[in-house]
């Protein structure tokens, strides 16, 4: 994993290929996932219940992005799953999991008028 991603303490980053095989993860991801970095090379579908596996299959098949929030162990997290590309070719998904406050401000930004 790139040194910049390793420096993002608290943000878990996991990368899979277009078949759902785990290619890489930063240390934060290894810390929060069962068996840590030993799961690199395994398939995501073996690590998720059927409903979640079906969503991941759809994301991979249609090169889609997905985002949602979860609460686990008293922490709220944003999960952001996004396609990655090797040039023009679809490579798979990257999942970013980052802690967020339970209450957070939301701002609507308007484009500058000229």
Protein Blocks (a to p, Z undefined) as FASTA:
>chain_A
ZZklmmmghiacddddfkopafbdcfklmmmpghijmlgoiafklmpcfklmmmmmmmmm
nopaddddddeehiacddddddddehjacfbdcdddddddfbdcddddddddZZ
